[in-house]
Amino acid sequence: MQFQKTILQNGLRLITVPMPSLESATVIVMVGAGSRYEKRQNNGISHFFEHMAFKGTEKRPSAMEISSLIDGIGGEFNAFTGKEITGYYIKAAKGKLETLLDLLSDMLQNSKLDPLEIDKERGVIAEEMNMIEDNPMRKLGDIYEELLYGDTPMGWDIAGFKENIQTITQADFRSYMGSLYSADNMTVVVAGGIDVEDVKNQVEKYFSPMQKFETIKPLPLVETQKQPQIILKHKKTEQIHVAIGVRTVSLNSEKKYPLSVLAAILGGGMSSRLFHEVREKRGLAYYVRSSSDEYTDAGTFVSNAGIDPKRVPEAVEVIMSEYAKVSQGKMDLSDEELKKAKEFLKGHLVLGLEDSNSVAGFYGHQELLEEEIENPDQIIAHLDAVTKDEVEAVGKEFFVNNTLNLALIGNFEDRQKLEDLLKL
């Protein structure tokens, strides 16, 4: 798989990824915008605008007209908001590519932001927030990052404060777009059964009118943690959900590769160490998994599990026991286990890039946030190069007491018991 990069005169970046065997194509527009660019008084506006982009333009004045157009070509569309990126995508038959580019460019240049639609969407977002609150497995990630990053844009929920959602106005949206939706802060990725030169011409036609201007910058992240931290969110549940992790590295650090391998070893599949110790051996949890996650200036290694409320201390103790082996350089990692972890990661990377939608997101994310774009085979080479010594070294470096963090959702009260267990 190979890509081509083109930069328009207004600074907008175009990534084309031909996938000749496909009859479909995906267009995704990714913007260097998200909740970490917000202030307290407008927290939630990034996500709110993502909703509003589909609510009508001057050319297509209603949400029904937009959705009918996409449904009428058999397409799929959606959008997402993160802390550092917002994305909008449509996938359809490759012969409908011009329609996709026309529509997405229209939505991002000519959104009506009708006050009546804004008022209606407030209720939609409120219900989305309620849905997340009722899904503790999903909410756990927000609570964990609140613990990591505190009362800062990185620690706030992407969905925003409820009081903000009720007061954001059309003028607020216009101001927000005028601070971040610059042409040179966007990447358009087109992947699938495409003709590259045709795509370039069409993107030039529809996106070259976009303006370029200076964008705002996010607040730098300052991490000063000096001792283990715990956050408990009390909620009546049948299962306790926990996240236990440490602070690690940013997105552009080479150490992310051995950390990813370590995540696969500890909690990457049904034969991983934590899955075996927590679920198979002791029956303490239904799910248990680990991941290494990075932002542009921070990162974390975290293990999540859903636990029987009566056995939370036991489960935390087991997880901490595995963490202690990593911290003390006592993993006793075999060549076979290292190879299995690498193959697990490589296999999931390949499986995750089987359609044009995932491929477009893969390249767009790299273009916006990373120092350079790498093809899948280059990432596989990085993983293949990871050694046992590197895995053990990042374990000893980052699995330390002063950056331990534990987040918990459920009806559990014994905070002191958890504090006693949270040590390496």
C-alpha positions in Angstrom: 0.0 0.0 0.0 1.4 3.4 -1.0 0.2 7.0 -0.8 0.8 10.3 -2.6 0.8 13.7 -0.9 -0.2 16.9 -2.6 -0.4 20.4 -1.0 -2.9 22.9 -2.5 -2.0 26.6 -2.8 -4.1 27.4 0.3 -2.1 24.9 2.3 -4.7 22.1 2.4 -3.0 18.7 2.3 -4.3 15.9 0.1 -3.4 12.2 0.7 -4.4 9.8 -2.0 -4.2 6.0 -1.4 -5.1 3.9 -4.4 -6.7 0.5 -3.6 -7.3 -0.9 -7.1 -9.2 -4.0 -6.1 -12.0 -1.9 -4.4 -15.2 -0.7 -6.0 -15.7 1.8 -3.1 -13.9 5.0 -2.0 -13.8 6.9 1.2 -13.2 10.6 1.6 -12.3 11.8 5.0 -11.6 15.4 6.0 -9.5 15.6 9.2 -9.0 18.8 11.1 -6.4 19.7 13.7 -9.2 20.6 16.1 -10.6 19.0 19.2 -11.4 19.5 22.8 -7.9 20.3 24.0 -8.2 23.5 22.0 -11.2 24.6 24.0 -11.5 26.9 27.1 -13.8 26.2 30.1 -16.5 28.5 28.7 -16.8 26.7 25.4 -15.8 23.1 26.4 -17.8 20.8 24.1 -18.0 23.1 21.1 -15.7 20.9 19.0 -18.1 17.9 19.4 -21.2 20.2 19.1 -19.9 21.6 15.7 -19.2 18.1 14.4 -23.0 17.5 14.9 -24.0 20.8 13.3 -21.9 20.2 10.2 -24.6 17.7 9.0 -27.5 20.0 9.7 -27.6 22.0 6.5 -25.8 24.4 4.2 -26.9 27.2 1.9 -26.9 24.8 -1.0 -28.5 21.9 0.9 -30.5 23.7 3.6 -31.6 20.7 5.8 -30.2 17.7 7.5 -32.8 15.6 5.6 -31.4 16.9 2.3 -27.9 15.9 3.2 -28.8 12.5 4.6 -31.1 11.8 1.6 -28.3 12.6 -0.8 -26.0 10.2 0.9 -28.6 7.5 1.3 -29.6 8.0 -2.4 -26.1 6.9 -3.5 -25.9 4.0 -1.0 -23.3 5.8 1.0 -22.3 5.7 4.7 -21.3 8.8 6.6 -20.3 9.8 10.1 -18.0 12.0 12.0 -15.9 11.9 15.2 -14.3 14.3 17.7 -11.2 13.6 19.7 -9.0 15.7 21.8 -6.6 16.6 19.0 -8.5 15.7 15.8 -12.0 16.1 14.4 -13.0 14.0 11.3 -15.8 13.9 8.8 -16.1 11.0 6.3 -18.3 9.5 3.6 -17.9 6.1 1.9 -19.7 5.2 -1.3 -19.2 3.5 -4.7 -16.1 4.9 -6.4 -18.2 6.4 -9.2 -19.8 8.8 -6.7 -16.5 10.3 -5.6 -17.3 13.8 -6.9 -20.5 13.9 -4.9 -18.6 13.0 -1.7 -16.1 15.8 -2.3 -18.7 18.3 -3.2 -20.8 17.5 -0.1 -18.0 17.5 2.5 -16.5 20.7 1.2 -19.9 22.3 1.3 -20.5 21.2 4.8 -17.2 22.7 6.1 -17.4 25.9 4.1 -21.1 26.8 4.1 -22.8 25.4 7.2 -25.9 27.3 8.0 -25.7 26.8 11.8 -29.4 27.6 12.0 -30.2 28.7 15.6 -33.3 26.5 15.5 -31.2 23.5 14.6 -28.7 24.4 17.3 -31.5 24.4 19.9 -32.7 21.0 18.7 -29.3 19.5 18.7 -28.7 20.5 22.4 -31.2 17.8 23.3 -29.5 15.2 21.1 -26.1 15.9 22.7 -27.5 15.8 26.1 -28.9 12.3 25.4 -25.6 11.2 23.9 -23.9 12.3 27.2 -26.5 10.4 29.2 -25.9 7.3 27.0 -22.2 7.5 27.8 -22.9 8.0 31.5 -25.0 4.8 31.4 -22.1 2.8 29.8 -19.4 2.6 32.5 -17.1 0.6 30.3 -17.1 3.6 27.9 -17.1 6.3 30.6 -14.1 4.8 32.3 -11.7 6.2 29.7 -13.0 9.7 30.4 -12.6 9.3 34.2 -9.1 7.9 33.7 -8.0 10.9 31.6 -9.6 13.2 34.1 -7.3 11.7 36.7 -4.3 12.0 34.4 -4.7 15.5 33.2 -6.9 17.2 35.9 -8.9 20.4 35.4 -7.4 21.2 32.0 -8.7 20.8 28.4 -7.0 17.4 28.2 -8.8 16.3 31.3 -12.3 17.5 30.4 -14.9 15.4 28.6 -14.9 15.8 24.8 -18.7 16.1 25.0 -18.3 19.2 27.2 -19.9 20.6 30.3 -23.7 20.3 30.2 -24.2 24.0 31.0 -22.1 24.9 27.9 -24.2 22.8 25.6 -27.2 24.8 26.7 -25.7 28.2 25.9 -23.4 27.9 22.9 -24.6 30.1 20.1 -24.2 30.5 16.3 -21.7 33.3 16.9 -19.7 30.9 19.1 -19.6 28.4 16.3 -18.5 31.0 13.8 -15.7 32.2 16.1 -14.6 28.6 16.8 -14.4 27.8 13.1 -12.5 31.0 12.5 -9.9 29.9 15.0 -9.2 26.4 13.8 -10.8 25.5 10.4 -8.1 26.9 8.3 -7.2 25.1 5.0 -3.7 24.4 6.2 -5.0 22.8 9.3 -6.9 20.2 7.3 -6.0 17.0 5.6 -8.3 15.4 2.9 -7.6 11.7 2.5 -9.2 9.8 -0.4 -8.7 6.0 -0.4 -10.2 3.2 -2.5 -10.7 2.4 -6.1 -9.6 5.8 -7.3 -7.8 7.6 -10.2 -5.3 9.8 -8.4 -5.1 12.6 -11.0 -8.9 12.8 -11.1 -9.0 13.1 -7.4 -6.5 15.9 -7.4 -8.5 17.8 -9.9 -11.8 17.3 -7.9 -10.2 18.3 -4.6 -8.7 21.4 -6.2 -12.2 22.3 -7.6 -14.0 21.9 -4.3 -11.5 22.7 -1.6 -9.3 25.4 -3.1 -11.8 28.2 -2.1 -11.1 27.4 1.6 -9.3 30.2 3.4 -5.9 29.9 5.1 -5.3 31.8 8.4 -3.4 31.5 11.6 -4.9 29.1 14.0 -4.9 28.9 17.8 -2.6 26.6 19.7 -3.5 24.3 22.5 -2.2 24.8 26.0 1.0 22.8 26.6 0.6 19.8 28.9 2.5 19.9 32.1 2.8 16.6 34.0 3.9 16.9 37.7 2.6 13.8 39.3 4.7 12.7 42.3 2.7 9.9 43.9 0.0 7.3 43.0 -3.5 8.8 42.3 -6.9 7.2 42.6 -10.3 8.5 41.4 -13.6 6.7 42.3 -16.8 7.4 40.5 -19.6 6.0 42.6 -22.4 4.5 40.5 -24.8 1.6 41.0 -23.6 -1.1 38.8 -23.4 -4.9 38.7 -19.8 -4.8 37.7 -16.9 -2.6 38.8 -14.8 -1.2 36.0 -11.2 -0.3 36.7 -8.3 1.2 34.8 -4.8 1.0 36.2 -2.0 2.7 34.3 1.2 4.8 34.2 2.4 7.8 32.3 4.6 7.1 29.3 5.6 8.8 26.0 4.3 11.0 23.3 3.2 10.0 19.8 6.5 10.7 18.1 8.7 8.7 20.6 10.3 5.6 19.3 9.6 4.0 22.7 6.0 3.6 21.6 6.9 0.5 19.8 8.3 -1.5 22.7 5.4 -0.2 24.8 2.9 -1.5 22.3 4.6 -4.9 22.4 4.5 -4.8 26.2 0.8 -4.0 26.0 0.2 -7.1 23.8 2.2 -9.2 26.2 0.2 -8.1 29.3 -3.3 -7.7 27.9 -3.4 -8.0 24.1 -5.4 -11.1 23.7 -6.9 -14.3 25.2 -3.4 -15.8 25.8 -2.0 -12.6 27.3 -0.6 -12.6 30.9 -3.4 -10.5 32.5 -6.2 -12.4 30.7 -4.7 -15.7 31.9 -4.1 -14.5 35.5 -7.2 -12.4 36.0 -9.9 -14.2 34.0 -8.8 -17.8 33.2 -6.9 -18.7 36.4 -9.1 -16.8 39.0 -12.4 -15.9 37.2 -12.2 -12.3 38.5 -13.3 -10.5 35.4 -15.1 -10.9 32.1 -12.9 -8.6 30.1 -9.3 -7.5 30.8 -7.0 -5.8 28.3 -4.0 -3.4 28.0 -3.1 -0.7 25.6 -0.4 1.9 25.0 -2.0 5.2 24.0 -0.3 8.4 22.9 -1.1 12.1 22.3 1.3 14.6 20.7 2.8 15.5 24.0 1.8 12.7 26.5 1.0 9.0 26.7 -0.2 6.3 29.0 0.0 2.5 29.4 -3.3 1.3 30.9 -5.0 -2.0 31.7 -8.8 -2.1 32.0 -11.0 -4.8 33.5 -14.6 -5.4 34.5 -14.6 -7.1 37.9 -17.0 -8.8 40.4 -17.7 -6.0 43.0 -16.8 -8.4 45.9 -13.4 -9.2 44.4 -12.1 -5.8 43.4 -9.1 -5.8 45.8 -8.1 -9.3 44.7 -8.2 -8.3 41.0 -6.2 -5.1 41.6 -3.7 -7.0 43.5 -3.2 -9.5 40.7 -2.8 -6.7 38.1 -0.3 -4.9 40.3 1.6 -8.2 40.8 2.1 -8.4 37.0 3.0 -4.7 36.9 5.6 -5.3 39.6 7.3 -7.9 37.5 7.6 -5.4 34.7 8.8 -2.7 37.0 11.5 -4.8 38.6 12.8 -6.4 35.4 11.5 -9.8 36.3 9.2 -10.5 33.3 11.2 -13.6 32.3 10.2 -12.9 28.7 10.8 -15.7 26.3 11.6 -15.4 22.6 8.4 -17.2 21.8 6.2 -14.8 23.8 7.9 -11.8 22.3 7.3 -13.2 18.8 3.7 -13.9 19.6 3.1 -10.4 20.8 4.6 -8.9 17.7 2.5 -11.1 15.4 -0.6 -10.2 17.4 0.1 -6.5 16.8 1.0 -7.0 13.1 -2.0 -9.1 12.4 -4.4 -6.6 14.0 -2.8 -3.8 12.0 -3.4 -5.6 8.8 -6.9 -6.7 9.7 -7.7 -3.1 10.6 -6.8 -1.8 7.2 -9.0 -4.0 5.1 -11.4 -1.3 3.9 -11.0 2.2 2.5 -12.5 3.9 5.5 -9.9 2.6 8.0 -7.1 3.2 5.5 -8.1 6.8 5.1 -8.2 7.4 8.8 -4.8 5.6 9.2 -3.1 8.1 6.9 -5.0 11.2 7.9 -4.1 10.7 11.6 -0.4 10.4 10.8 -0.4 13.4 8.5 -2.0 15.7 11.1 -0.3 14.5 14.3 2.9 12.7 13.5 6.2 13.9 12.2 6.0 11.8 9.1 3.7 9.3 7.4 4.7 5.7 7.3 3.1 2.9 5.3 2.0 -0.3 7.2 5.1 -2.2 6.1 7.3 0.4 7.8 5.3 0.1 11.0 5.6 -3.6 10.9 9.4 -3.2 10.5 9.5 -1.1 13.6 7.6 -3.8 15.5 9.8 -6.6 14.2 12.9 -4.7 15.4 11.8 -4.5 19.0 14.0 -6.6 21.3 13.5 -8.2 24.7 15.9 -5.7 26.2 13.8 -2.8 24.8 10.6 -4.2 26.2 12.2 -4.7 29.6 13.8 -1.3 29.6 10.6 0.6 28.9 8.9 -1.4 31.6 11.5 -0.5 34.2 11.5 3.1 33.0 7.8 3.8 33.1 6.3 1.4 35.6 7.1 3.4 38.7 5.2 4.3 41.8 5.0 8.1 41.3 3.0 7.9 38.1 0.6 5.1 39.0 -3.0 5.9 38.4 -6.2 4.0 39.2 -9.7 5.0 38.0 -12.8 3.1 39.1 -16.5 3.2 38.3 -19.1 1.3 40.4 -20.5 0.9 43.9 -17.2 0.4 45.7 -16.3 2.3 48.9 -13.0 1.0 50.3 -10.6 3.6 48.9 -8.0 2.9 51.6 -7.8 -0.7 50.5 -7.0 0.4 47.0 -4.4 2.9 48.1 -2.7 0.1 50.0 -2.5 -2.0 46.9 -1.4 0.7 44.5 2.3 0.3 44.8 5.1 -1.5 42.9 
